[in-house]
């Protein structure tokens, strides 16, 4: 199980080290979320992740980060 919610206050610059430190593969996709105002206000922050928090891990975590 993955109890970590990578969204909210995690900056993309910290993600790879945190995820790989947990023994997982990190995939970081830089893409603005669909709400342009939120994307502008949350530059560099995660807005989506897969698997979802508390989902079974496959060894890989993908996160979407606002540019």
C-alpha positions in Angstrom: 0.0 0.0 0.0 1.1 3.5 -0.7 -0.1 5.9 2.0 1.8 8.9 0.6 -0.1 11.6 -1.2 2.6 13.3 -3.3 0.3 16.2 -4.1 -0.3 19.3 -2.0 3.0 20.8 -0.9 5.7 18.6 -2.5 7.9 20.4 -5.0 9.0 18.6 -8.1 12.7 19.1 -7.3 12.3 16.9 -4.2 10.2 14.1 -5.8 12.8 11.9 -7.5 14.9 11.6 -4.3 11.9 10.9 -2.1 10.3 8.4 -4.4 13.6 6.6 -5.2 14.5 6.7 -1.6 11.4 4.6 -0.9 12.7 2.0 -3.4 10.3 3.0 -6.2 10.8 4.2 -9.8 9.9 7.9 -10.3 8.2 9.2 -13.4 7.7 13.0 -13.4 5.5 14.5 -16.1 5.6 18.3 -16.4 2.2 19.3 -17.6 -0.2 22.1 -16.5 -3.4 21.0 -14.8 -6.6 22.0 -16.7 -7.5 24.8 -14.3 -5.2 27.6 -15.7 -5.5 29.7 -12.6 -4.6 26.9 -10.3 -1.7 25.9 -12.5 -0.3 29.4 -12.4 -0.7 29.6 -8.7 0.9 26.2 -8.1 4.0 26.3 -10.3 6.3 23.4 -9.6 3.8 21.5 -7.4 2.3 18.1 -8.0 -1.3 18.1 -9.0 -1.9 14.4 -9.8 -0.3 11.0 -9.0 -0.6 7.4 -10.0 -1.1 5.1 -8.2 -3.6 7.0 -6.0 -2.8 7.3 -2.3 -3.4 4.0 -0.5 -3.4 2.0 -3.7 -1.2 -1.1 -4.2 2.2 -0.1 -5.6 3.7 -1.7 -8.7 7.2 -0.3 -8.0 6.5 2.8 -10.0 5.1 6.2 -9.1 4.0 8.8 -11.7 3.4 12.4 -10.7 2.1 15.3 -12.8 3.7 18.6 -12.0 2.7 22.1 -13.0 5.4 23.9 -15.0 
